[in-house]
Amino acid sequence: MAKTRKVPHTYVIVFFIILLAAVLTWIIPPGKYLEQSVETVQGTTTSLKFYYLNQLPDDLQQDFKSSPQTWQVFSALFKGFVKQSNIIIFILMIGGAFWIMNQSKAIDVGIYDFLKFTRRIEHNRLIKRIGVDNIIISLVMLLFSVFGAVFGMSEETIAFAIIIVPLAISMGYDSIVGVCMVYVGAHLGFAGAILNPFTIGIAQGLADIPLFSGIEYRMVSWLAINAVGIFFVLRYANKIKRKPLLSAVYEEDAYWRAREQDESREVVYYTPRMAWIVYALIVLTLGVFSFHFPESTLHIGNSNITFSVMPVSAVLFVILGFLSLKKSVHYFILLLLTYTIFYLIVGVMGYGWYVMEIATLFLALGIASGLAINKSADELARLFLEGVNDIMSAAVIVGLAGGIIVILEDGGIIDSILYGLSQAMVNIGNIASVGVMYLIQTIINIVIPSGSAKAAITMPIMAPFSDLIGISRQATVMAFQFGDGFTNMITPTSGILIGVLGVARIPYHKWVKWVWPMILALIVLGFLLLIPTVTLPLNGF
């Protein structure tokens, strides 16, 4: 009988990738892009020029510290935790906060009511033909895709995965479907970005073209990308619905199924006096914020919308909070969760919030939820630590993955890799050239998953080069956009992906095995969508 090969632990896989990165620092010569001023008719402009280490002046060689990596593979683990500390802390705080909130059974009540609603409407002839679950999965994915396309939702998906994965399990699917609903949905939008300021905004600014121009064709691309992505997810979801044992993560999902059974016991609906006190304190807090922020300006692409977000939401909370508490504390906590998500969107789009503010917001949600169900301070601390312990493995893998980037940066080869790839675009025709640009951006995204950082490095090089070979700068931006988006869903250097998989308890190798056909299809689709940008007279191109 043949012996089954055991797949290495995710930690082992990441460490071997770090070793591979260290080997590359011995093979690829170090180099760096430097800014230089160029005098033109219009005035002085800056551009980036690549230098290998031995070409740099002596004073710059001393500043540019790089060396082949050996024992540093171990110190890179420490540096990786430091580099990804914001994401790690974010994951731990979110895990602790949700653990507290889960003690109220509010999420379970919400899922139960949601499933009852879907079962009521599935008797409609049209909905029954399409499939109510297909509609739900598609709408949730489109919602998060809009978030990704408009304001670049990425880190936030870690928090939402904690909610959506149990929902997917309750609907009869697996954790992969849950991750697809939130994480893949957001990154389909990220790849087909319409108004994302962190990718399109920065790339178009560096390419010196009108901000968010060419939006018409990008919207067409967004629709095509989502259609393909949702098709793959629905096909897999329907297969799992029919035969759960075919799930790629059936064994790992035993955790979620056991948790669902444990939490499916009869819920007692009640409203303790402390919940009313929490309600009063939140109303007071919202009143103070309404006074200090009577109006908020939300940035949507290149447009601004100003209105009284805080006062209006505060008044609605007074009414909805009272009604929910009259029914049960569970619905009050669900209202708190809804408001948390709403203020997350307002904070990101209006006030430039990032992981620190978002983690703080969810921590406040956890504490308020715990107090509302009469938990003492000691009990809140104990529950928070239990949540941190439960999600610790996800935080650890994010830190380990950060070591990959540390090795490449300390070895000084990231810019060298970029320069070497860029040399492949000489005299090969417009379609081939934009395809090579796309391929380069796709490969670089595996090394540099940050869209804004990659735009800052590549666009000053790609944009002038596109002028020389007769390709519009808008097409170059779209090559960057697609190259930046698709491989986010598979690269081990993405702390967000590793964090989401850790939260969902999906081993990285199983995720790769499942997702690579969809990624390949999306990459091919991206190339097909780039062809019209160099062959048709599109608006903005």
C-alpha atoms as one frame of an Amber mdcrd trajectory, in Angstrom:
protein
   0.000   0.000   0.000   1.479   3.326  -1.069   2.344   5.689   1.743   0.475
   9.001   1.630   2.772  11.996   1.397   2.286  14.367   4.289   1.974  18.033
   3.367   4.257  20.230   5.500   2.764  22.555   8.096   2.038  26.088   6.870
   4.799  27.443   9.130   7.267  25.061   7.464   6.154  26.130   3.981   6.657
  29.807   4.853  10.100  29.130   6.318  11.186  27.306   3.160  10.039  30.303
   1.100  12.230  32.484   3.333  15.153  30.138   2.623  14.466  30.408  -1.118
  14.452  34.200  -0.875  17.808  34.013   0.925  19.236  31.853  -1.883  18.114
  34.446  -4.445  20.124  37.129  -2.620  23.255  35.123  -3.552  22.240  34.795
  -7.209  20.706  38.191  -8.080  23.089  41.177  -7.830  21.784  43.949  -5.532
  20.674  47.258  -7.015  18.554  50.294  -6.368  16.395  52.813  -8.183  17.371
  56.410  -7.419  15.542  59.628  -8.183  17.237  61.981 -10.602  16.264  65.423
 -11.875  15.809  65.910 -15.607  15.566  69.307 -17.309  12.808  69.495 -19.936
  11.065  72.253 -21.866   8.286  72.221 -19.283  10.758  72.496 -16.411  12.514
  70.148 -14.006  11.014  66.705 -13.549  12.135  63.716 -11.530  12.505  60.153
 -12.738  13.897  56.892 -11.425  17.101  55.352 -12.734  18.413  51.927 -11.794
  21.950  51.329 -10.550  23.600  48.104  -9.561  25.462  48.379  -6.284  28.895
  48.578  -7.915  27.657  51.466 -10.116  26.679  53.681  -7.208  28.981  56.448
  -5.962  31.022  55.475  -2.906  28.989  57.621  -0.510  25.723  56.055  -1.713
  27.191  52.548  -1.556  27.737  53.051   2.154  24.114  54.168   2.629  22.770
  51.282   0.579  23.339  48.391   2.946  22.725  44.973   1.431  24.355  41.610
   1.590  23.627  37.989   0.697  21.453  36.531   3.439  22.572  33.544   5.527
  21.875  33.396   9.289  19.565  36.370   8.722  16.799  33.897   7.827  16.333
  33.563  11.581  16.487  37.243  12.449  14.085  37.844   9.548  11.443  36.003
  11.571  11.798  38.597  14.334  11.872  41.475  11.856   8.844  40.021  10.081
   6.828  40.251  13.281   7.961  43.846  13.735   7.172  44.702  10.105   3.676
  43.180  10.289   3.032  44.259  13.884   0.043  46.434  12.970  -1.718  43.542
  11.214  -0.788  41.111  14.008  -2.157  43.391  16.726  -5.215  44.038  14.572
  -5.916  40.294  14.326  -5.452  39.737  18.073  -7.702  42.645  19.048 -10.384
  41.613  16.567 -10.227  38.008  17.800 -10.560  39.034  21.442 -13.403  41.455
  20.723 -15.424  38.951  18.714 -14.903  36.251  21.325 -16.534  38.532  23.890
 -19.373  39.381  21.521 -19.930  35.702  20.684 -20.731  34.998  24.338 -23.999
  36.865  23.822 -25.091  34.451  21.046 -26.100  37.550  19.050 -24.362  36.369
  15.879 -26.107  33.012  16.164 -29.477  34.718  16.576 -28.738  36.897  13.540
 -27.705  33.915  11.398 -30.747  31.937  12.553 -33.121  34.778  11.665 -31.349
  35.312   8.345 -31.677  31.645   7.421 -35.366  31.665   8.386 -35.872  34.660
   6.086 -34.118  32.957   3.169 -36.220  29.839   3.623 -39.384  31.957   3.450
 -38.471  33.693   0.209 -37.085  30.598  -1.540 -40.647  29.527  -2.367 -40.869
  32.387  -4.854 -40.816  30.785  -8.312 -38.076  33.033  -9.763 -35.898  32.903
  -6.653 -36.346  29.143  -6.405 -35.186  28.756  -9.999 -32.077  30.861  -9.459
 -31.439  29.517  -5.960 -31.706  31.708  -2.891 -28.222  30.700  -1.705 -26.755
  31.608  -5.109 -28.341  35.044  -4.793 -27.006  35.520  -1.262 -23.446  34.473
  -2.139 -23.437  36.666  -5.260 -24.831  39.733  -3.461 -22.403  39.429  -0.547
 -19.470  39.064  -2.939 -20.653  42.054  -4.995 -21.035  44.138  -1.834 -17.458
  43.497  -0.770 -16.303  43.901  -4.363 -17.772  47.404  -4.378 -15.900  48.118
  -1.144 -12.656  46.896  -2.740 -13.226  48.818  -5.971 -14.205  52.119  -4.334
 -12.053  52.497  -1.215  -9.662  49.576  -1.423 -11.030  47.331   1.335  -8.388
  44.758   2.226  -7.266  44.608   5.868 -10.881  44.958   6.988 -11.750  41.579
   5.474  -9.990  39.856   8.393 -12.686  41.139  10.741 -15.541  40.273   8.384
 -14.211  36.745   7.845 -15.008  35.991  11.487 -18.674  36.734  10.714 -19.054
  35.382   7.172 -17.292  32.018   7.611 -19.743  30.807  10.313 -22.581  32.060
   8.101 -21.314  29.953   5.195 -21.068  26.891   7.467 -24.636  27.476   8.677
 -25.831  27.630   5.064 -24.343  24.185   4.404 -21.101  25.270   2.726 -17.490
  25.299   3.916 -14.956  27.854   5.121 -13.564  28.308   1.585 -16.958  29.605
   0.433 -17.012  31.918   3.456 -13.564  33.318   2.620 -14.612  33.748  -1.007
 -17.715  35.711  -0.014 -15.685  38.317   1.832 -11.969  38.167   0.918 -12.181
  37.077  -2.714 -15.137  39.399  -3.256 -13.149  42.385  -1.951 -10.100  41.500
  -4.048 -12.093  41.008  -7.213 -13.105  44.618  -6.643  -9.513  45.526  -5.789
  -8.346  44.080  -9.115 -11.148  45.735 -11.085 -10.700  48.973  -9.138 -12.976
  51.786 -10.229 -12.155  54.563  -7.750  -9.634  52.935  -5.401  -7.430  55.829
  -4.197  -4.664  53.484  -2.985  -4.053  51.907  -6.398  -5.728  53.784  -9.258
  -5.417  57.160  -7.541  -1.687  56.813  -6.821  -0.850  55.117 -10.147  -2.661
  57.718 -12.271  -1.117  60.547 -10.263   2.386  59.156 -10.813   1.603  58.567
 -14.503   0.523  62.206 -14.791  -2.929  61.484 -16.238  -6.302  62.838 -15.005
  -7.344  61.226 -11.745  -9.853  58.379 -12.208 -10.034  58.963 -15.952 -10.946
  55.984 -18.135 -13.571  54.947 -15.589 -16.011  53.746 -18.261 -13.830  50.863
 -19.430 -12.723  50.043 -15.891 -16.387  49.566 -14.954 -16.776  47.104 -17.846
 -13.665  45.301 -16.622 -14.995  45.238 -13.050 -18.200  43.555 -14.227 -16.307
  40.950 -16.277 -13.902  40.150 -13.427 -16.740  39.725 -10.930 -18.718  37.543
 -13.332 -15.812  35.113 -13.681 -14.971  35.117  -9.978 -18.560  34.592  -8.830
 -19.020  31.813 -11.413 -16.090  29.863  -9.947 -17.326  30.315  -6.386 -20.939
  29.351  -7.158 -19.847  26.249  -9.058 -17.771  25.079  -6.098 -20.457  26.071
  -3.556 -23.151  24.057  -5.328 -20.863  21.020  -5.445 -20.210  21.270  -1.688
 -23.898  21.764  -0.976 -24.694  18.469  -2.725 -21.728  16.507  -1.340 -20.123
  18.124   1.751 -17.388  15.466   1.866 -15.970  16.889  -1.388 -14.923  20.006
   0.492 -11.193  20.643   0.314 -11.273  21.601   4.006 -13.861  19.171   5.361
 -11.577  18.006   8.176 -10.519  21.544   9.143 -14.145  22.690   9.196 -14.863
  20.232  12.011 -13.944  23.162  14.288 -16.702  25.343  12.796 -19.258  22.539
  12.725 -18.591  21.686  16.375 -18.828  25.348  17.293 -22.109  25.641  15.411
 -23.555  22.634  17.231 -22.357  23.970  20.567 -23.971  27.333  19.865 -27.173
  25.940  18.373 -28.704  25.280  21.789 -31.897  27.160  22.542 -31.313  30.866
  23.047 -32.996  32.661  25.931 -34.184  36.099  24.872 -33.744  38.712  27.586
 -32.657  42.314  28.218 -30.675  42.953  31.428 -30.681  46.351  33.108 -26.993
  46.800  32.258 -27.871  46.756  28.545 -29.982  49.874  29.063 -27.049  51.562
  30.820 -24.761  50.690  27.879 -27.417  52.072  25.535 -27.524  55.355  27.473
 -23.722  55.680  27.483 -23.525  55.076  23.720 -26.280  57.621  23.073 -24.326
  60.145  25.168 -21.114  59.334  23.278 -22.787  59.680  19.893 -24.247  62.992
  21.031 -20.773  64.300  21.859 -19.405  63.144  18.507 -22.381  64.716  16.716
 -21.550  68.026  18.361 -17.865  67.872  17.381 -18.500  66.433  13.891 -21.780
  67.980  12.678 -20.768  67.208   9.094 -18.501  64.608   7.527 -16.959  64.610
   4.062 -16.722  61.179   2.450 -14.231  60.768  -0.374 -15.531  58.514  -3.157
 -12.966  58.406  -5.927 -12.364  61.970  -7.042 -15.699  63.158  -5.641 -16.641
  64.346  -2.176 -19.979  63.990  -0.410 -20.604  66.108   2.684 -23.568  65.472
   4.972 -24.484  65.100   8.648 -23.444  61.508   9.163 -22.996  61.608  12.937
 -26.170  63.517  13.927 -28.418  61.477  11.616 -26.910  58.135  12.686 -27.142
  59.177  16.352 -30.864  59.922  16.071 -31.443  56.608  14.294 -29.494  54.789
  17.012 -31.693  56.301  19.723 -34.786  54.875  17.997 -33.373  51.540  16.796
 -31.496  50.903  20.040 -34.664  51.364  22.088 -36.681  49.067  19.815 -33.978
  46.375  19.771 -33.646  46.369  23.577 -37.408  46.018  23.929 -37.064  42.828
  21.905 -33.817  41.324  23.283 -30.205  42.229  24.068 -29.175  40.004  21.138
 -30.731  42.404  18.630 -29.152  45.350  20.436 -25.712  43.770  20.024 -26.453
  43.076  16.351 -27.323  46.768  16.039 -23.966  47.617  17.641 -22.245  45.383
  15.082 -24.134  47.079  12.240 -23.129  50.517  13.519 -19.526  49.342  13.908
 -19.437  48.318  10.248 -21.127  51.588   9.238 -18.642  53.735  11.183 -15.795
  51.647   9.784 -16.870  52.681   6.265 -17.338  56.314   7.325 -13.959  56.320
   9.070 -12.096  54.849   6.101 -13.773  57.044   3.479 -14.066  60.209   5.515
 -11.217  60.290   7.998  -8.494  58.061   6.556  -8.796  55.344   9.164  -6.459
  52.378   9.052  -6.002  49.232  11.137  -5.382  51.027  14.464  -8.674  52.933
  14.364 -10.588  49.917  13.035  -9.192  47.612  15.738 -10.075  50.203  18.383
 -13.617  50.397  17.034 -14.075  46.622  17.223 -12.542  46.514  20.703 -15.147
  49.042  21.826 -17.809  46.803  20.243 -16.530  43.804  22.217 -16.466  45.660
  25.528 -19.928  47.182  24.975 -21.323  43.753  24.035 -19.820  42.142  27.128
 -21.137  44.830  29.448 -24.587  44.590  27.863 -24.835  40.921  28.894 -23.711
  41.672  32.485 -20.102  40.514  32.215 -17.751  41.886  34.882 -14.382  43.489
  34.129 -12.557  40.293  35.134 -14.818  38.195  32.924 -14.235  40.566  29.987
 -10.462  40.268  30.442 -10.677  36.463  30.609 -12.875  36.242  27.506 -10.609
  38.639  25.601  -7.571  36.462  26.342  -9.484  33.353  25.273 -10.246  35.040
  21.948  -6.615  36.074  21.531  -5.494  32.507  22.227  -8.030  31.111  19.759
  -6.780  33.320  16.913  -3.081  33.326  17.852  -2.047  30.943  15.044  -3.387
  33.400  12.454  -1.347  36.223  13.972   1.818  34.119  14.102   1.664  33.101
  10.442   1.320  36.767   9.420   4.533  37.574  11.271   6.366  34.639   9.720
   5.260  35.635   6.214   6.626  39.127   6.842  10.103  37.576   7.024  10.000
  36.876   3.262   9.893  40.573   2.435  12.552  41.343   5.050  15.020  38.929
   3.405  14.430  40.388  -0.077  14.744  43.960   1.205  17.858  43.317   3.303
  19.395  41.427   0.388  18.790  44.493  -1.796  17.336  42.525  -4.696  13.751
  43.799  -4.983  14.735  46.670  -7.304  17.076  44.348  -9.222  14.215  41.928
  -9.886  12.085  44.826 -11.103  14.813  46.155 -13.387  15.521  42.756 -14.881
  11.862  42.196 -15.690  11.476  45.640 -17.263  14.173  44.856 -19.828  11.856
  42.293 -21.415   9.651  44.984 -23.002  11.862  46.133 -25.854  10.574  46.014
 -29.492   7.884  43.347 -29.131   4.719  45.162 -30.321   1.950  46.941 -28.435
  -0.155  43.946 -27.413   2.890  41.959 -26.355   4.332  44.992 -24.566   1.237
  45.643 -22.477   1.093  41.907 -21.806   4.681  41.922 -20.561   3.926  44.966
 -18.385   1.014  43.034 -16.943   3.162  39.953 -16.371   5.838  42.039 -14.647
   3.297  43.673 -12.336   1.810  40.249 -11.568   5.213  38.777 -10.668   6.229
  41.830  -8.646   2.991  41.610  -6.670   4.166  38.276  -5.291   7.195  40.091
  -3.867   5.598  43.477  -3.058   1.916  42.926  -2.192   1.363  46.580  -1.226
  -0.417  48.274  -4.151   0.600  51.811  -3.210   4.255  50.813  -2.689   4.357
  48.978  -6.015   2.774  51.953  -7.790   5.429  54.264  -6.326   8.212  51.981
  -7.583   6.911  50.882 -10.985   4.825  53.719 -12.416   7.679  56.275 -12.701
   9.452  53.656 -14.857   6.529  52.174 -16.780   4.765  55.438 -17.667   7.654
  57.086 -19.606   8.503  53.705 -21.167   4.932  53.389 -22.475   5.393  56.746
 -24.256   8.466  55.397 -26.043   6.724  52.265 -27.335   3.450  53.998 -28.261
   1.150  52.662 -25.504  -1.169  54.999 -23.628  -0.313  55.621 -19.996  -3.871
  54.634 -19.124  -3.222  51.146 -20.502  -0.066  51.006 -18.370  -2.128  51.895
 -15.300  -4.591  49.100 -16.087  -1.724  46.630 -16.479  -0.598  47.696 -13.013
  -4.156  47.464 -11.680  -4.751  43.891 -12.865  -1.241  42.770 -11.933  -1.717
  44.196  -8.466  -5.074  42.545  -7.820  -5.286  38.907  -8.831  -2.187  37.456
  -7.177  -3.150  39.103  -3.866  -5.410  36.071  -3.484  -2.538  33.571  -3.596
   0.768  35.225  -2.652   2.266  34.066   0.681   3.784  37.522   1.228   0.326
  39.060   1.733  -0.263  39.441   5.443  -3.957  40.006   4.766  -4.403  36.710
   2.905  -2.455  34.773   5.528  -4.468  36.487   8.262  -7.825  35.650   6.672
  -6.804  32.026   6.092  -5.641  31.818   9.693  -8.949  33.167  10.974 -10.855
  30.694   8.762  -8.462  27.856   9.751  -7.696  27.016   6.119  -4.163  25.628
   5.523  -2.296  27.704   2.962  -1.446  24.733   0.715  -5.101  23.684   0.541
  -6.116  27.235  -0.352  -3.531  27.364  -3.148  -4.691  24.015  -4.506  -8.273
  25.252  -4.605  -7.787  28.835  -5.803  -5.111  28.527  -8.505  -7.507  27.595
 -11.373  -9.586  30.685 -10.637  -6.471  32.879 -10.400  -5.221  31.510 -13.722
  -8.586  32.220 -15.378  -8.595  35.760 -13.956  -5.027  36.400 -15.154  -5.985
  35.293 -18.675  -9.110  37.473 -18.490  -6.956  40.403 -17.408  -4.786  40.037
 -20.505  -7.859  39.853 -22.757  -9.241  43.009 -21.136  -5.932  44.784 -21.796
  -6.019  44.133 -25.560  -8.757  46.736 -26.281  -6.716  49.353 -24.381  -4.102
  49.276 -27.166  -6.328  48.394 -30.144  -9.514  50.470 -29.670 -10.078  54.229
 -29.237 -11.456  54.025 -25.693 -12.377  57.131 -23.722  -9.456  58.182 -21.548
  -6.939  55.932 -23.318
